[in-house]
Amino acid sequence: MVQEAVDVHMESRNLVVRYGNRVGVGVGGGVSLPLYRHRITALIGPSGCGKTTFLRALNRMHDLTPTARVEGEVLLDGENIYAPGVDPVLVRRRVGMVFQKPTAFPTMSIYDNVAAGLKLVGIRDRKRLDEAVERALKGAALWDEVKDRLRAPASGLSGGQQQRLTIARALAVEPEVLLMDEPTASLDPISTQAIEDLLLTLKEQVTVVIVTHNMQQAARVSDFTAFFLNGEMVEFGPTELLFTKPKDPRTEAYISGRFG
Amino acid sequence: MRRLYSHFGDRLFAFFLLLLALGVVALALLMAYELYRGGSLALGRFGLLGFALGREWDPVVQKAFGAWPYILGTFIVSFSALFLSFFPALAAAIFAAEYAPRWLAQIINFLLDLMAAVPSVVYGLWGIFVLAPWLRDKVQLPLYMWAAEHLPGLLPLLGVPTGYGLMTAVLILASMIVPYTAALARDAIALVPKEHREAAYALGATRWEVMRLAILPLARGGIIAGAFLALARAVGETMAVTMVIGNSHKLPYTLFGGAATMPSVIANEFTEAVEDLHLSALIAVGFLLFLVSMLVNSTAAYVLRRQERLVKGVL
């Protein structure tokens, strides 16, 4: 994988996120991390290490937390998404996100859930919506299970199905980057497997950044891995290399299961 | 589990709790029964339906008692007040919960709570000395004069512009129930899980779109329940309404003219109800009021429970 030519899609430069006076991520110097186009980058580390905080900086979700402050730059195709005048709403349309808990809108139908983001960008044409919904549901490997009940409420789906529905919803607006915050943490092994399989096909269309608690998952699906510890980005590299020949003793201690 | 409750102290405590809790239930039932018994003379004479739908209320000459003018007045006044107050209250709740910076939200919430705590007699006093004269001079009279010149057909609907009547009562009542709707709507909005807001934001939704996609559908039940509780409060509100409504049960009611509600007729007439039938009729009005309030309150409780289930099902 490393030999292939890959280009940087998104990149953080000296990124520091503070909550009040506490540094959430960027301890001992801001985080600079490249995210390669159409590759899966996994962010691993023990609870509270700052991996989710870093992830949420990539689509300006920290804007919603009054106490959070972001310093440094995040470049998306070379443009700083924190530059003055950049609309966070537009950033989030290019950089989608999937959360730990399935967050299907419970009062809406399956179809309306997937179409929600498309309607936000003003697409009203029935035929275009139908096509996009089908494409997104197929992309999220959910189409076969729900194609006969698109009008049924989303709350009737299982947890794993709801999570794939939220992935379909995120995919429907055709984002360039998909951020996933422990997307399988609340799912059973079979649903987890389905989502991991899905990730491998997804990366043909989008750049994926996935936060995971599960090192095996990171090893299975990702091309690159970044290891976070206590708000510091300790090590970044191709997944194979990081898991077999870690440079930092702290990385080695973590991946060999000595803590976390 | 059984063992946990077997200590004597625990059993004593549980016993007293049960006694007090049953006391509350007994009190409510007893109140309903007493109201029914007190009103049975009038209800027996005119029949429940005849009493509720009777249009004549004349304690002096005909000695006939029909509560319809008061029932109608109560419905007009409380639904109009709810209609007027609902959207401003909802807007205040949404603003305080989602838009305002924290310091401003705290001020708004404090003031809303304060509004609920102001005694209704104070609202009534303000209505008598400030709102009613102002409405009469600045709104009702000009409107009346204009209608007299240009649209005389409107005059029977407007009625006499005294300042003390339906319109003033509705406006006072609307401002009194704003905090109830607002507080419940605020709580319902706060109950919506953070994940759902973030999911909508992550889709590239603006604040308003987050409201529409993620928050309002989940908070809807709580908001409706708040409206019902506000309605219950409006139906039962006595003092402020009695002070400004003009206390006339002459049908048909007009916009400016006097009217009366179930609570206002009780408050107005109980001191002079020297005859048994008159007193019984007033208590029967109280019984009807009890039934209406119970209906509105239980509807609110039902909607609220469904709302909680909906939100919990999501979590």
Boltz contact constraints between the chains, C-beta under 6 A:
constraints:
  - contact:
      token1: [A, 89]
      token2: [B, 204]
      max_distance: 6.0
  - contact:
      token1: [A, 89]
      token2: [B, 206]
      max_distance: 6.0
  - contact:
      token1: [A, 92]
      token2: [B, 202]
      max_distance: 6.0
  - contact:
      token1: [A, 92]
      token2: [B, 204]
      max_distance: 6.0
  - contact:
      token1: [A, 93]
      token2: [B, 204]
      max_distance: 6.0
  - contact:
      token1: [A, 97]
      token2: [B, 202]
      max_distance: 6.0
  - contact:
      token1: [A, 99]
      token2: [B, 195]
      max_distance: 6.0
  - contact:
      token1: [A, 101]
      token2: [B, 195]
      max_distance: 6.0
  - contact:
      token1: [A, 103]
      token2: [B, 195]
      max_distance: 6.0
  - contact:
      token1: [A, 103]
      token2: [B, 196]
      max_distance: 6.0
  - contact:
      token1: [A, 103]
      token2: [B, 199]
      max_distance: 6.0
  - contact:
      token1: [A, 106]
      token2: [B, 314]
      max_distance: 6.0
  - contact:
      token1: [A, 107]
      token2: [B, 217]
      max_distance: 6.0
  - contact:
      token1: [A, 116]
      token2: [B, 213]
      max_distance: 6.0
  - contact:
      token1: [A, 117]
      token2: [B, 203]
      max_distance: 6.0
  - contact:
      token1: [A, 120]
      token2: [B, 204]
      max_distance: 6.0
  - contact:
      token1: [A, 120]
      token2: [B, 205]
      max_distance: 6.0
  - contact:
      token1: [A, 120]
      token2: [B, 209]
      max_distance: 6.0
